[in-house]
């Protein structure tokens, strides 16, 4: 079924033709291009350079809390399944050590934070005391500015009203809720039994506790999903009236993520059904008044993301779409990724390696990258495509001192196929993603990915749709 909604065209034939494996572009270059030559000393150097010249960008802080009580079979996150709070108590202490180290390398007065996020894993695995400890440690080393965006990922199965109230008291004002699907057969197949009542209770208490924005995550392509069943889930979620919704594509990569081996591939919906599920979700959400932000994100018209997109301020980072384009991101915990100046860095992935480095008084950096002028140029193009669906080639030329047509001659040639397919329009001043191409913006962005042009091995990435 082909339909148009809010400058978005859903055309199954076009999607089938251009649906390829590719990155999600939460960064460019993508994390698989990071190198171990970028180490703790390199990050230390760039932390000290942050406000040289008197210009200091605000900070965004990310904390990776890897612990989960139970395993969800679809999950591809870096997680640790345990019920032992002795492990999380120790982890909090080491997060404090890492914060102290990073703060030590920052220049004086260079610690104002406008955005903070707890992700996982399951951040609400932490006890109330541990939540207090982590927030106290954060305040000890950094200054959260008035009006800061403070968000957390929540598993509704693992929290009650007092816990949500505590989160509000600690300063959290935005929440992302994992739902995936309310269909009981689907939940059993992915080992995530979650009732509507549990979900509604958390959302209700969040609103009573002053949360400004609630986002709900759904996944299409899970085992036993049907159009009728997913329609019921969408109707139930829409009745709860969240400010934002994300409709993610399940990427079945059991060779990379062992828990997915417990999912029977024969139970997964076929390609046609997956497209029907996505089509249904888009139509239901746009009919309900939600605005398509990009890729898999929708928001109410008055939500900060939708406003930022209309005003040209939307940004994309490791947490997805964001309104904070000018932040450096400091990250803490295993596998977390930081962005400081023209660099990215990623921590060690295991607890033992993470603890060993911090015990030695060294930042636990596994790998990273310092971006070249070409990387920065291509990042700006991919950011513009992913967030705004258009590029002013003249602005790129002025900002990066290049001749766009000469510099990107090969890329412009490759865009001709996408232009013939109706995905983009290219003229002397603009490259514009047309409504039929907006769902495929990852595939369009890939044209400007220098690393992919040299390395056509894309099987490690999920499908665009």
Secondary structure, DSSP 8 states (H G I E B T S, - for coil): --EEETTEEE-HHHHHHH--B----SSSS-GGG-BTTS-HHHHHHHHHTTTTTS----EEEEEEE-EESS--TT--S--EE---HHHHHHHHHHHHHHHHHHHHHS-TT--EEEEEEEEES-GGGS-HHHHHHHHHHHHHH-EEEEEEEEEEEEEGGG--HHHHHHHHHHT--EEEEEEE---HHHHHHHT----HHHHHHHHHHHHHTT-SEEEEEEEES-TT--HHHHHHHHHHHHHHT-SEEEEEE----TTT-GGGGGS-GGGS--HHHHHHHHHHHHHHHHHTTEEEEETTEEEETTSHHHHHHHTT--EEETTEEES-TT-EEEEESTT-EEEETTEEEEE-SSHHHHHHHHHTT---EEEEEE--HHHHHHHHHHHHHHHHSEEEHHHHHHHHT--HHHHTHHHHHHHHHHHHTTSEEE-SSEEEE-GGGGGGHHHHHGGG-HHHHH----TTS-B--
